[in-house]
Amino acid sequence: MKEISRSEVKSGDIVIAKMMPAGRAIIVPDIEKKYVLSSDAVKFIPDTRIFKPYMLHLINSPVFKKQVQSDLQGSTRPRTSITKLKNILCPLPPLAEQKRIVTKIEEIDIYLKN
């Protein structure tokens, strides 16, 4: 079935919630099972110029979330759409800089946990 395979999530895919908490993302861990997305989430498979951990931090950042939150629809079940997510502006530095940024974020996280 074409619809199901299009919604299949694989290890390493980034999954973004469309419903609250709209805009929250995860990287699918190494799993043996196959999962199919519901209509409340979208998958994002970045090309090789994007370091997945960088994109995850970017999507989960306050700046990205503010853009998502500013354009939610629905009153009882606020949500965003794939079209709106696609139109959010995201800074994309060179790959080496993306990796440096992630390293710094991880160093700060370790510092804050201690």
One Martini backbone bead per residue (centre of mass of N, CA, C, O) as a GRO file, in nm:
protein
  114
    1MET     BB    1   0.092   0.039   0.026
    2LYS     BB    2   0.149   0.363  -0.033
    3GLU     BB    3   0.046   0.514   0.221
    4ILE     BB    4   0.204   0.350   0.433
    5SER     BB    5   0.494   0.384   0.323
    6ARG     BB    6   0.488   0.698   0.348
    7SER     BB    7   0.438   0.663   0.684
    8GLU     BB    8   0.697   0.535   0.736
    9VAL     BB    9   0.924   0.470   1.005
   10LYS     BB   10   1.269   0.522   1.053
   11SER     BB   11   1.567   0.508   1.142
   12GLY     BB   12   1.656   0.862   1.173
   13ASP     BB   13   1.408   0.994   1.166
   14ILE     BB   14   1.213   1.282   1.173
   15VAL     BB   15   0.965   1.373   1.418
   16ILE     BB   16   0.670   1.583   1.395
   17ALA     BB   17   0.445   1.757   1.568
   18LYS     BB   18   0.110   1.891   1.510
   19MET     BB   19   0.038   1.857   1.794
   20MET     BB   20   0.030   1.883   2.108
   21PRO     BB   21   0.341   1.961   2.088
   22ALA     BB   22   0.386   2.166   1.857
   23GLY     BB   23   0.708   2.102   1.703
   24ARG     BB   24   0.796   1.852   1.822
   25ALA     BB   25   1.101   1.646   1.830
   26ILE     BB   26   1.246   1.340   1.688
   27ILE     BB   27   1.465   1.069   1.679
   28VAL     BB   28   1.462   0.771   1.558
   29PRO     BB   29   1.552   0.496   1.681
   30ASP     BB   30   1.690   0.201   1.700
   31ILE     BB   31   1.481  -0.025   1.524
   32GLU     BB   32   1.291  -0.312   1.428
   33LYS     BB   33   1.044  -0.180   1.404
   34LYS     BB   34   0.755  -0.066   1.248
   35TYR     BB   35   0.622   0.257   1.173
   36VAL     BB   36   0.319   0.456   1.171
   37LEU     BB   37   0.192   0.745   1.107
   38SER     BB   38   0.002   0.980   1.202
   39SER     BB   39  -0.177   1.277   1.143
   40ASP     BB   40  -0.003   1.418   1.402
   41ALA     BB   41   0.249   1.364   1.203
   42VAL     BB   42   0.585   1.413   1.074
   43LYS     BB   43   0.833   1.354   0.839
   44PHE     BB   44   1.199   1.404   0.832
   45ILE     BB   45   1.443   1.389   0.558
   46PRO     BB   46   1.743   1.480   0.545
   47ASP     BB   47   1.998   1.573   0.389
   48THR     BB   48   2.352   1.568   0.380
   49ARG     BB   49   2.364   1.889   0.475
   50ILE     BB   50   2.225   1.764   0.738
   51PHE     BB   51   2.245   1.752   1.079
   52LYS     BB   52   2.030   1.597   1.273
   53PRO     BB   53   2.094   1.717   1.557
   54TYR     BB   54   2.063   2.007   1.464
   55MET     BB   55   1.768   1.992   1.371
   56LEU     BB   56   1.654   1.909   1.641
   57HIS     BB   57   1.740   2.162   1.798
   58LEU     BB   58   1.596   2.362   1.617
   59ILE     BB   59   1.304   2.255   1.644
   60ASN     BB   60   1.331   2.270   1.979
   61SER     BB   61   1.341   2.561   1.974
   62PRO     BB   62   1.211   2.862   2.061
   63VAL     BB   63   1.203   2.987   1.776
   64PHE     BB   64   1.043   2.765   1.637
   65LYS     BB   65   0.804   2.745   1.836
   66LYS     BB   66   0.706   3.036   1.796
   67GLN     BB   67   0.626   2.996   1.500
   68VAL     BB   68   0.421   2.775   1.550
   69GLN     BB   69   0.240   2.916   1.774
   70SER     BB   70   0.156   3.170   1.586
   71ASP     BB   71  -0.002   2.935   1.372
   72LEU     BB   72  -0.242   2.809   1.496
   73GLN     BB   73  -0.512   2.572   1.482
   74GLY     BB   74  -0.764   2.564   1.671
   75SER     BB   75  -0.925   2.537   1.997
   76THR     BB   76  -0.927   2.235   2.125
   77ARG     BB   77  -0.691   2.133   1.895
   78PRO     BB   78  -0.409   2.243   1.854
   79ARG     BB   79  -0.247   2.303   1.528
   80THR     BB   80  -0.060   2.207   1.255
   81SER     BB   81   0.104   2.201   0.940
   82ILE     BB   82   0.299   2.105   0.685
   83THR     BB   83   0.299   2.376   0.541
   84LYS     BB   84   0.390   2.547   0.784
   85LEU     BB   85   0.652   2.395   0.843
   86LYS     BB   86   0.783   2.449   0.557
   87ASN     BB   87   0.775   2.785   0.614
   88ILE     BB   88   0.998   2.773   0.810
   89LEU     BB   89   1.270   2.935   0.913
   90CYS     BB   90   1.614   2.805   0.868
   91PRO     BB   91   1.919   2.787   0.970
   92LEU     BB   92   2.210   2.691   0.741
   93PRO     BB   93   2.491   2.593   0.802
   94PRO     BB   94   2.754   2.445   0.769
   95LEU     BB   95   2.826   2.134   0.864
   96ALA     BB   96   3.058   2.199   1.062
   97GLU     BB   97   2.888   2.406   1.225
   98GLN     BB   98   2.666   2.219   1.316
   99LYS     BB   99   2.855   2.035   1.483
  100ARG     BB  100   2.962   2.256   1.672
  101ILE     BB  101   2.691   2.335   1.794
  102VAL     BB  102   2.622   2.058   1.915
  103THR     BB  103   2.867   2.035   2.099
  104LYS     BB  104   2.797   2.285   2.269
  105ILE     BB  105   2.521   2.195   2.368
  106GLU     BB  106   2.625   1.938   2.512
  107GLU     BB  107   2.815   2.085   2.708
  108ILE     BB  108   2.593   2.253   2.845
  109ASP     BB  109   2.416   2.019   2.940
  110ILE     BB  110   2.626   1.893   3.126
  111TYR     BB  111   2.669   2.140   3.305
  112LEU     BB  112   2.364   2.169   3.398
  113LYS     BB  113   2.352   1.872   3.534
  114ASN     BB  114   2.593   1.944   3.760
   0.00000   0.00000   0.00000
